[in-house]
């Protein structure tokens, strides 16, 4: 019983922190709307990639997806630390979104603003493309954008 209460409290606290980080980022973006938002720099040697699944791998749903990042750190949205960012997963997108504004949040662009480095997705059977983009503390890709290779997976 006590463990369930602790787990629920942890989930509630994560949601509260995420909500306030979103509010803060929204405030910063709105207050800067009259001026250009400076893009965050990323190290030239940083690499964003998929740990799993592999390109052309056949998987079953739900699919476990693990994100990899070299020469940078992961920090939640709203936390402005040098050489950090958080993951955004692009699902079945033909074209990359604009990189001069916060990435949209929808079924095809998933945000991991709490600093998550993996997820489990339910995907229908068939081929799907996946790609990662690292966003800064305001969900904006870095000045030299970190984008993974686009992979294709086959869901049975």
C-alpha positions in Angstrom: 0.0 0.0 0.0 2.8 2.4 1.0 4.7 1.6 -2.2 1.7 2.4 -4.4 1.2 5.7 -2.6 4.9 6.5 -3.2 4.6 5.5 -6.9 1.5 7.7 -7.4 3.2 10.6 -5.6 6.2 10.3 -7.8 4.1 10.3 -11.0 2.1 13.3 -9.7 5.3 15.2 -8.9 6.8 14.5 -12.4 3.6 15.8 -14.0 3.7 18.9 -11.8 7.3 19.6 -12.7 6.6 19.0 -16.4 3.7 21.4 -16.3 5.7 24.2 -14.6 8.6 23.6 -17.0 6.1 24.0 -19.9 4.6 27.1 -18.4 8.1 28.6 -17.9 9.2 27.8 -21.5 6.0 29.2 -22.9 6.5 32.4 -20.9 10.1 32.8 -22.2 9.0 32.1 -25.8 6.1 34.5 -25.6 8.1 37.2 -23.9 10.7 36.9 -26.6 8.2 37.0 -29.5 9.2 40.6 -30.3 12.8 39.7 -30.5 14.7 36.8 -32.0 15.2 33.8 -29.8 18.9 32.9 -29.8 19.6 29.3 -30.8 21.6 27.1 -28.4 24.9 25.8 -29.5 25.8 22.1 -29.5 29.2 20.5 -29.7 30.3 19.7 -33.2 31.2 16.2 -32.2 27.8 15.4 -30.6 25.9 12.4 -32.1 22.2 11.4 -31.7 21.2 7.9 -32.6 18.9 4.9 -31.8 20.2 2.2 -29.5 17.2 0.1 -30.5 15.5 -0.9 -32.6 17.9 -1.2 -35.5 17.1 0.0 -39.0 14.9 -2.5 -40.9 14.3 -4.5 -37.7 11.1 -6.5 -37.5 9.4 -5.8 -34.1 6.1 -6.5 -32.4 4.0 -3.8 -30.8 4.4 -2.3 -28.2 7.9 -1.3 -29.5 10.6 -0.4 -27.0 12.7 2.5 -28.4 16.0 3.5 -26.7 17.7 6.8 -27.5 21.5 7.3 -27.6 23.5 10.6 -27.3 27.2 11.0 -27.4 29.2 14.1 -26.2 26.2 15.9 -24.8 23.9 15.4 -21.7 20.2 15.1 -21.3 18.3 17.6 -19.2 14.6 18.3 -18.8 12.8 21.0 -20.8 13.0 24.3 -19.0 16.5 23.6 -17.6 19.0 25.8 -19.4 22.4 23.9 -19.1 25.2 24.1 -21.6 25.7 21.0 -23.8 22.4 19.5 -22.9 19.0 18.9 -24.5 16.1 16.5 -24.5 14.7 14.1 -27.1 12.0 14.4 -29.6 10.8 11.4 -31.6 9.5 11.9 -35.1 7.2 9.1 -36.2 6.3 8.6 -39.9 7.2 12.2 -40.9 8.1 12.8 -44.6 9.8 16.2 -43.9 11.6 17.6 -40.9 9.8 20.3 -38.9 11.1 23.9 -38.9 14.2 24.2 -36.7 13.9 27.9 -35.9 11.0 27.5 -33.4 9.9 25.0 -30.8 9.1 21.6 -32.2 5.4 20.9 -32.5 3.8 18.4 -30.1 1.5 15.9 -31.9 1.1 12.2 -32.7 4.0 12.4 -35.1 6.3 14.5 -33.0 6.6 13.1 -29.4 8.3 15.2 -26.7 10.4 13.7 -23.9 10.7 16.9 -21.9 11.4 15.1 -18.6 14.7 13.9 -19.9 13.5 10.4 -20.8 15.9 8.3 -22.8 13.5 5.5 -23.9 9.9 4.9 -24.5 7.4 2.2 -25.4 5.1 2.8 -28.3 2.0 1.0 -29.6 2.2 1.1 -33.4 0.0 -0.6 -35.9 1.3 -3.3 -38.2 3.3 -2.2 -41.1 6.4 -0.1 -41.9 7.1 3.0 -39.8 9.9 5.5 -39.9 11.5 6.9 -36.7 14.0 9.8 -36.3 15.3 11.7 -33.3 15.8 15.4 -32.9 17.5 16.9 -29.9 15.8 20.1 -28.6 17.2 22.7 -26.2 15.5 23.8 -23.0 12.8 25.6 -25.1 12.1 22.6 -27.4 14.1 24.4 -30.2 16.7 22.3 -32.1 20.3 23.5 -31.6 22.0 26.0 -33.9 23.8 23.0 -35.5 20.8 20.6 -35.2 21.3 17.2 -33.8 19.3 14.8 -35.9 19.6 11.0 -36.0 19.5 9.0 -39.1 15.9 8.1 -40.1 15.3 4.4 -39.5 12.5 2.1 -40.8 11.0 -0.6 -38.6 8.5 -3.3 -39.6 5.8 -3.9 -37.0 4.2 -7.4 -37.1 
